[in-house]
Amino acid sequence: MSLALVTGASSGLGKEFVQLLAAEGSDLVIVARNEENLRALAAEMERRFRVQVEVLPADLTMADEVEKVALRLQDTENPVDLLINNAGMGLGQEFVGGSIAQELTAANLMVNALLVLTHAAVGAMVARGSGQIINVSSITSMTVQGTYSAHKAWVKVFTEGLADDLAGTGVNITAVMPGLMHTEFHQRVHVDAGQWAEWMFIKPRKVARAALDGVRAGKVLVIPSMLYKATYVALKFAPRALVRKYAGSKRSGRL
């Protein structure tokens, strides 16, 4: 029986990962801030799929809370086979004139926590000679839409570099790069999702499925739609001046 630890597990893409893994028969450690939501999700997964679900409430913007999860990843008696670093947030502000506290909170969650948890996981996994890690990046990493783009670009490059270090160890690491999805994300950061055509959105379930299939196949980067594969190529080879003009912070759609 495999064991997966999922951060940001109680909603959105994280919940899709949890449901897919539970349906496959994987036991779970689910991590998020809201313990009540986690316990409700755990009860549902245990009832529907007869798996064991461990609830681990943690605010991953706080270093001491991150350490709790890192210690769980280092447990050798009931080891984690798959780590999914999914927890994230939108900033809902411009950098100029915005709150520096909000900027630091986002960096702690999407960069520092991911770094610490990945370090804890790979140490244990390499010692065992097996394991898998999925880091959630974004196609936005190829744009210049503020520090959110910068954080997701860091996730992508970090994952690519670590994949090279892990070659031959039995540990696979993958960055998944979704585009637009219908989750609570846009509403929370006051972005009008209605500005984009419906055909531009990917179902979160499709993203989660592609990421799981990708890490199992040893893929380093997973872009789960033809539309966003084409977008990735266009942004990769476009002059950066054009990227700044047409995919900069003014194009974020914030209300």
N, C-alpha and C positions, 0 to 999 in steps of 0.2 A: 504494500500500500504506500503510495507516494504522499508527501506532505508539502503543501504550498503555503507560503506566507504572502498575503496581498495587502499593500497599504492603500489607503483611500478606498477601503473595501465596501463602504456602506451605501454608495450611490454611484450613478454614472457608469463609466467604463470599468471601474473597480468592481462594481456589483456584477457586471457581465462576466468578468474573469471568474469571480466566485461561483456563479451559477454554472458556467461551462465546466469548471474543474470538478465541482460537486457532482454534476451529471456523469462525469467520467469515473467517479468513484474515489476521487482524491480527497484525503483529509485536509483540513485547512486551519491556518492561523489568520484571523482577520483583524486588521488594524485600522482604526480611525479614531477621531476625537469623541464621537457621541456613543457612549457605552450602551444606551438604550436601543439605538438603531442597530448596533452590532449584535446585541443579544437577540433581537427580533429576527435578524437575518440568519444568525446561527441556528435558531430554533427551526426556522423554515427549511434550511438546507439539511439539517439532521432528520427532520420529518420526511421530506420529499425524497432524499437520496441515501439515507441511512449511512451518512458519513459522520466523522467526528470533527467538530468545529471548536477551536479554542479562540476565545475572545480576548483580545489584547488592546484595551483602550490606550491611546497615546496621542499627544499633540506633538507632531513631528516638527513644529517650529521651535520647540524647546529642546535644548541639548540633553538634559537629563531624561526626558521622555524618549528621545532617540536612542539613548543608551540602553533603556529597557528592551527595546526591540532588537538592538544589536546583540545583547546578551542571549536573547532567545534564538537568534540566528547562529550563535556559537555553541548551542547545546548539542552535545554529541550523543546523548542518550535517546533523544527523539529528534533526529536531524531534519532540517528543512531541505527538501530536494529542489524546490523552485521558489525563487524570490521574485515578486513582481513589484517594482518601485513605480507605483501609479499615482501616489498622492501628489496633488498639485493645486494651484490656485491662480486666478487672474488677479491682476493688481487693481484694476478699476480706476486708474489714474494716469496722468502724464508724469514723466519724471520731473520736469521743470515745474516747480510749484507743488509737487506732490509730497506726501508724507515719507520721510526717510525711514520711519518705523515700519511702514507698510513694505517698503523696498527690502528692508532687512528680513522681515518675516517671510517674504516670498523667496528670498535667496536661501534662507535657512531651510525652508521646506523643499525646494526643488533642486538645490545644489548640495548644501551641506548634509542634509539628512540622507539623500541618495548616496553621497560619497561614503558616509559612515556605514550605512547599512550594506552597501555593496562590499566594502572592505571586510566587514564582519562575515558576510556570506562567503566570499571567495576564499578566505582563509580556511574555513571549515570544509568547503567543497573541494578545494584542491587537495587537502589532506586526505579526503575520502576517495578522490579520483573521479568524482562525478558531481553534477549539479547543473542548474540552469538559472539564468537571470534575465528578466525582461525589464528594460528601462523605458518608460513612456516619454518619448520626445514629441515632436510635432513637425508638420510641414512648415509651420511658422518659424522654425529654426532657420529656414532659408531666407526669411524676410528680415526686415529691420523694424519690427513693430515694438519698440521699447525693450525694457529689460526682460519681459516674458520671452521674446524671441531669443535674447541672449542666454537666458537660463536653458531653454530647450536646445539651443545650439551647443551649449556646454555638455548637455546630456548626450547628444549625438556623438560629439568628438571624443568624449570620455569613454563611451562605450566602444567606439571603433578602436581606440588605442588599447583598451583593456582586452578586447577580443584577440589582438595580436599577442599580448602577453600570455593569454590563457591557452593558446594553441598547443595541442598535445597533452593537456592536463586532464581532459575528460569533462571540462566545464565549458558550457556554451553561454554566450551573452549576446543579447539582441536589443537593439533600439527600434521600437515601433514608432512610425511617424504618421499619425492620422492627420486628416484635414478636418473639415467641419463635421461636427456630430451634434445630434439633438440630445443634449444633457442639460443639467442646471447651470452649466458654466457661463453661458452668455448672460443669462438673467442676473446671476450673482455679480457680474462686473459691469452691468448696465450697458450692454452691447445689444443693438437691435439685430437679432438673427434673421428678421424678415427681409433684410436688405439683400440676402443671397437667395438665389433660386433653389428650389427644393432638390433638384438633381445634383447639387453640389455637396449635399450632406451624405455621410456614410453612417450606416447603422452601427452603434457601438458593439453589438454582438459580432458583426463582421470584422471589426478591428481586433477584438479580443481573440477570435478564432484564428485570424491571420498571424497574430503575434505568437500564439501557442504553437501553431504549425511551424512558424519560422524558427523559433528557438530550438525546437526538436530536430529540425533539419540542419541546424548549424548556421543559419543565415544571420549576418551581423546587422543588416538594415532591412526592415520590413515596411513597405509602403502599401497599404491595403486597398488600393483602387487604381484603375488605369488612369483616371482623371488626375490623381495626385502624383502618380508616377511621372506623368507628362509635366505636371506643374513643377516637380522637383528638378527635372532635367532643364526646363526653361529657366528656372531661378538659378540653377547651378552655372549655366553658361551665359546668362544675360550680363551685360555690363552692370557693375554695381551702382553706377549712377542711375540707371533705369530702375533697378530694384528699389533704390531709395525713393525714387519719384513715385513709383506705382505700387510699392509694397512696403511703404513706410508707416510711421505711427499715425499719420493723418488718415490712413485707410483702415484703421481698426474698427470703425463703425460705432465707437463709443457714443452713447447718447449725451 
